[in-house]
Amino acid sequence: MKKSHLISLVFFYLLLVSVSSDVIHDSCDKAAKGDPNIKFDFCVSSFEGNPKAKTATGVADLVKVAIETAMANATSIGSIISKLLDNKTLDTYARHCLEDCSELYSGAGSSIQSGGKAFEGKDYGTANAEISSAMDAPDTCEEQFKEKKGYVSPLTKENNNFFQLLAIILSFMNLVPK
């Protein structure tokens, strides 16, 4: 009797992992096909290592995971910026850009948080607007460095990944059955 329970549990776990993997792959496939800013491999890798995503049974669950990931990402980028600002040899222009980027990412974090609450409350229009406004942070941060000749953003990779993560959230929100 115990052996059959164990086999049932193992089978159920494998079925659950298979379903969540399908949800991730199917959702990422639709997102990547619908938005040129989203790369399928980036999308899948953003979720496959996350234990909460592994238990996702639908795209709405993935939206919640992506929002949490984006919040953590904004905080992480803020920490990277703080470390860059600790550099005493940083020139005035680069320092100004990084300080602006810090403010932008702080605001982005607030927008994502508001967007997450709106999504939870099924206020999809507000959720979409809040997440969309957070997309300004990586774009504006990156563009500031390009405004002055010879400057290269030290945050290009982070800005690109953050932008793509937000694009995934928006794409996934559009896949949620209303």
KAPE-V107832 format. One record per pair of residues at least 12 apart in sequence whose ideal C-beta (glycine too) atoms are under 6 Angstrom apart, sorted by the first residue. I is the first residue (numbers start at 1). J is the second residue. Records with the same first field share a line. If there is no record, write none. Layout:
I = J ; J
//
This chain:
20 = 54 ; 55 ; 56
23 = 56
24 = 47
27 = 59 ; 62 ; 172
28 = 40 ; 43 ; 44
31 = 43 ; 168 ; 171
34 = 171
35 = 167 ; 171
37 = 167
38 = 167 ; 168
42 = 164
43 = 168
50 = 65
52 = 65
53 = 65
59 = 172 ; 175 ; 176
60 = 176
62 = 172
63 = 172 ; 173
66 = 168 ; 169
67 = 116
70 = 112 ; 165
71 = 112
73 = 162
74 = 105 ; 108 ; 109
77 = 105 ; 158
78 = 105
81 = 98 ; 101 ; 102
84 = 98 ; 154
85 = 98
93 = 148
97 = 144 ; 145
100 = 144
101 = 141
104 = 137 ; 140 ; 141
105 = 137
108 = 134 ; 137
111 = 130 ; 133 ; 134
112 = 134
114 = 130
115 = 127 ; 130 ; 131
131 = 166 ; 169 ; 170
134 = 166
135 = 166
138 = 159 ; 162 ; 163
141 = 159
142 = 159
//
